Amino acid sequence: AENNRQMMIKVEAHRQKMRGLVAE
């Protein structure tokens, strides 16, 4: 469960990064 949570956080961070690139 902990690993899944970490993976979700990593995915969210990557998604935010991609959104930031698109926004810029």
Stockholm file with secondary structure:
# STOCKHOLM 1.0

chainA/1-24         AENNRQMMIKVEAHRQKMRGLVAE
#=GR chainA/1-24 SS CHHHHHHHHHHHHHHHHHHHHHHC
#=GC SS_cons        CHHHHHHHHHHHHHHHHHHHHHHC
//
